[in-house]
Amino acid sequence: MNQTEMLVKILQTEEAYSEIKYLFCKNKSIHDWKFLFFRENSGVAIPKNIFLQEGKLVSLGVNSHENFNFLDKNQASNLATQNTSQFGFANCVNFDSNVVSYMDRLFLTRDKDNNLDLFLFLRNLLKRGRVDFTCYPYMYENYTKLDDSNVLEGVRSSLKAFFTYKSFNNVDEFDNYFYNKQEHDYSQKICKESNDFIQGMFRMKKEIDKKQESSHQKLIQALILQSAIIKFSSNKGVKFKVEQLFDFFVNELGIFLEREIAICYLYLKNDRRTARFFGKIQKNSKNILNVIEGMSWDLSHIRRLEGAMTESEYNKADFEMHSLATFDNGLKEMLSIYPIKTIAFSKNKKIMIFVNDFKNFIEEIDVSVYWLKRSPESRRIIFEKTDWDQFIRSKESELLKLMN
């Protein structure tokens, strides 16, 4: 972290709003940076049109706050000269893998009664208007599986449903599709959009395979697997289990995943707020590995949403406000128990500050002792040299032995 990034982090941590405005006007050191501060009772209200719930289907933001402030060089200049400012942002809902898969069934059968939560959710989104939609979470979960012809055809069909929904300009067009008894075939345009998107998924797989990159999803999956192993392998107290968790971070994981480590820490403490999200990790669970992989995807999607907020495809938007549409209501608690305080971003750089101070959040041990065990560079080498696919298989095998 260079000096400018260190300064940005200090300004974020201290919520030094006046100092940031002063530096924007008098100093060029942070001119390329933008700041988002999430707040409870002040600032601009986060739009409600991207946050709603129908039954078990809910759209979630990156945390539970209802207001925010935005500040960049232009905002600071306007506030200094005119005592007022304006900024623009786009609203976007990202559909996760289960939502897109169920859309396929809904759009093929037009059976509203047996897919009522999804039907009402999609309809109400259109009623609220001024919202964009993506299926990027679905894309990330499936792009590595397209060599399987059955998966490929399923993805193709699901994407046709998604792009059909995305083509609706208003709720009347949506209603016409579902209430008009005339048979609907997907248009050539929809089929082309679906095929083009799939080709993009193939290119993504090829590029990532070439770079041999490991995604945050794999790291989070490894972290949750290890947390479950610690949970079920010992009857010792919380302090012992927390020590094992941090030994794993320092000696095997390498990368510091603040929110995810904090969540796993609370899981090992049997914190009731983690019960719904971790509830399916049980000794008698027949699909425990799939459950853990799904949990890791949920948390990694939130990370991607945080990154997507810092840029925009729209010329008049300073940033984008994103939400995740998901059937996993347990994820909501995970966002509220370790919420984001502020995001600062500049080009390809992003600095996150959370409401909780991590060192004080971990009560049983002195976290600074573990920072000293290995340097950041030493930990990064561990991360880079690990074959994460093989590592995950090893941890899965270890967990299954504990369960039998």
Secondary structure, DSSP 8 states (H G I E B T S, - for coil): --HHHHHHHHHHHTT-HHHHHHHHHH-STTTT-EEEEEESSSSEE--GGG--EETTEEEE-SSS--EEEEE-HHHHHHHHHHS-----EEEEEEE-HHHHHHHHHHHHH---GGGHHHHHHHHHHHHH-S-EEE-HHHHHHHGGGTTSHHHHHHHHHHHHHHHHHHH--SHHHHHHHHH--S-----HHHHHHHHHHHHHHHHHHHHHHHHT---HHHHHHHHHHHHHHHHHH--S-HHHHHHHHHHHIIIII-S--HHHHHHHHHHHTT-GGGHHHHTT--TT-TTHHHHHHHHHHHHHHHHHHHHHTT--SSTT-SEEEEEEEES-THHHHHHHHS-EEEEEEETTEEEEEESS-HHHH--SS-HHHHHTTS-HHHHHHHHHH--HHHHHHHHHHHHHHHH-
